[in-house]
Amino acid sequence: MVVELFLDLLSQPCRAVFIFAKKNNIPFEFKHVELLKGEWKAPVPVGMNWVEEFGKVNVLKKVPALKDGAFTLAESIAILLYLSRKFNTPDHWYPSDLQKRARVDEYLSWQHTTIREKGCKVFITKVLVPLILGEPFSPEKLETAVEELNSALKQFEEKFLQNKPFIVGNEISLADLMAIVELMEPVGCGCDIFENKPKLMEWRSRVEEAVGKELFQQAHEILLNVKNLSTTQLPPELSESLKQLLKP
């Protein structure tokens, strides 16, 4: 039975799930949940090419989500681990070696409030605030957000990457995959966080090569064209709710 994956490639974790499934030839049906159209909010989202209520697939109404027959699953890391086990993907993604696996788990546990959170802050400051609130971004706030991300990147290099080709040695793992999709978010909005960081730049090139440049580009195409977004794409009620969220 083909797995159903509910995704929007604007989302960091959705890109990780998409790349992992495609790279490993996992048979899946792409269910596009367009976040900027508020399709995650409606009981039966308008414009979708599927009829099942998204709320029944994931009561949290968040993407990514997975449906495998009658089984449903939320949260990107849980989905990645489920897919790796169900489809017996190559060991380097989530190593059977206890200590290597622990290193993957360590990074996946750390990234939520560091790389992911700081990268999102840059994206919100540079893209969402001008888009939703209709006002220019604050250079001072952007500088602060980039400084916070750079601090997290320093930790990433010193603690996780060190002098290895990848986080867990010589091959790509789920840790590298999650890291790269998160770090591409600031890049998508025009912040070159890899500049003057040769070790990080070399790691990025290795990850892209391991994933495959064509697949990497496909997964990030929407993000890299994020500057073309406009508020006309947003339903009025979603635009208003986002304004209230971003104003503080």
N, C-alpha and C positions, 0 to 999 in steps of 0.2 A: 504494500500500500504506500502511495506517495505521501510524504509528509507535507503538511501545509504550514508555510511560514508567513506570518503577518508582519510586514516590514515597511519602513520608510527609510530610504537611504540617506536622508538628511540626518538621521540619528546615528550617533557613534556606534552603540552596541548593535544596531541593525546591520550596519556595514560589516561588522566583525562576523556576525552569523551568516550573512550573505556570502562573504568571501570564503569562509570555511566550508560552507555547503557546496559552493561552486568548485572550489579547488579540489575537493575530495569526491567530486562526481556523485554527490548525494542527491537522489531523486526528490525534488520538492516542487510544490506549486507556490508561486510567489503571489501572496495576497497583499496588494498595495493599500496600506492605510495612510492616507495623505494627512499628515499632522497639521499642515497649514490650511487645510480645508475643514479642520475640526472633525474629521471622520472618526476619530477615536472617542468623541463625545456622544454622538447620536446613537440611539438604540439600533437603528438600521441605517448605516451611513449612506447618504445620497451619492450616487455616482460610482459606487463600488460594483465590481463584477462578480460579487459573491453575495449570497442572500442570508447567510447565518448571522445572527446578531453577534457583534464583536464582543459585547459584554458577557456572552456565554462562553466565549473562548478564553477570555481573560477578564475576570471581574474587576481587576485593577485598572482596566482600560488603558494599558500601556503597551508599547511595542519595544522590543520584539515579543511575539508570542508564537507558540507552536501548537499544532493540532495533529496528532497521530492516531487516526481512528477515533476512538472515544476518549483518548487521553489528551489532556491539554496541559501546557506548561508555560509559565512566565519566567522572566528574568534571563538576561542574555547569558550569563555564566552557566546557569543551570541548563539552558538550551544547548550551549556549546558542549558541555560535558555529556549530556544525553545523546547528542548526535555522534560524538566521538566513540561512545560505548556501543550504541545501537549499530553503527555502520563499521565498527572496527577500523577506524582510520589509522594511518601510520603512527607508530608509537611516539615519534618525536613531538607530536602535537600535545599529548598529555601522557608523559612517560610512565611506564610501568615501574621503573626504578623509583623506590620510595623517596629518596632524597631529591632526585630531579623533579618528581611530581610535587614535592613539598615546596620547591622553589617556584614552580608555576603557581601553586596555591598562594604562596606568600605575595607574589606580585598582584594577583587578581584580588587579594584581600586589601592590599595597600592602595591600589589605584583609584578607588572610588572618591576619596576625599582629597586626592592630590592631583595627579595628572588629569583625570577626567573633570573634576570640579574646577580646577584652574583654567583648563582649556575652554570649558563652557563659559566661564566668566569673561574671557577674552571675546568669544563669539557673541555673547549677549551684549557686551559693551560696544563692540564695533558694528554689529549687524542688526540685532533685534531691537535695540533701543531706537536707532534712527528709523528703522522700518516701521515699528509699531507706534512709537510716540511721535514720529515726524519731526524729530529734532536732531541736530548734529551730535555725534558722539563726543564725549569729553576726552580730550587728549590726556588730561591728568589721570582720569579714571582708567583709561586704556593703558597708560604707562604703569600704573600700579598693578593692574591685572597681569600685564606681561612680566613684571618683576616677580610677582608671586609664582607665575608659571615657570619662570627661569630658575627660581629657587627649588621648585619641585623637580625640574629637569636635572639640576645639579645632584640632587639626591638619587634620581633615577640612574644617572651615569655612575656615581660612586658606589651605590649599594647594589643595584641590580645588573647593570651592564658590565661595569668594571672593564676588563680588557678582553672580554669574550666576544666572539662574533654575534652571538644572540644571548638572550637572558639566561637560557639554560644550556649554554655551551655552544656546540657547533651546528645546531639545527634550529629552525624556527619552531616555536611552540605557541600555544594559546596565549601565553603572556605577551609575546612579541606582537601577535595579531591585535590583541586588545590595545596595546600601547600605541601602535601606529595609527589605528583609526581615530584614537583620541587626539593624537598630535597633529593629524591632518586638519582638524577643525580650525585652529588658529590660522593655518596656512590658507585654508579656503577663504578666509576673510582678509587676506593680504598681509598677515604677520609672519614673516619668515623667521620662525623660532629656531631653525636649524643653522642659520647664518653664524659664522664664527664658532661653530661647534663641530669640528671635524670628526670626532668620534661618533657623535650622534648622526651626522650626515652619512657616514659610512655604514652605520647600522641601518639607517633608513633604506639605503640603496640595496643592502643585502636582503632586507625584508621584502622590498618590492620585487626583487629578483626571485626570491623563494615563492612568493605568491603568484608571480607572473605579471608583467607590466600591463598587459591588456586587461586582465581581470581587475588589477588595482585601479586602473583608470576608469573602468566601467563602474566600479563601486563608488568612486569619488566624483564622478562627473557632475552630479547635482550640486554637491558641496562646492566644487571648484567654480561653479557658475552662480553661486549664491548671490552675487552682486546684482543679478538680474531679477531678483525677487521684488515684488511690489505688493503694497497693501490691498490692491484690487483683487488679489488672489484670495484674500481672507474673508470669510463670512463675517458680517457686521458684529454678531454676538461674540464670535471668537476674538475678533480684533479688540472689542471692548474689554473682555475678560483678561486678555494679555496686557492691555494697558494698565489695568488695575494691579496686575501681578508685577509689572516692571517699574511702576512709578516709585516705589520705595528705593 
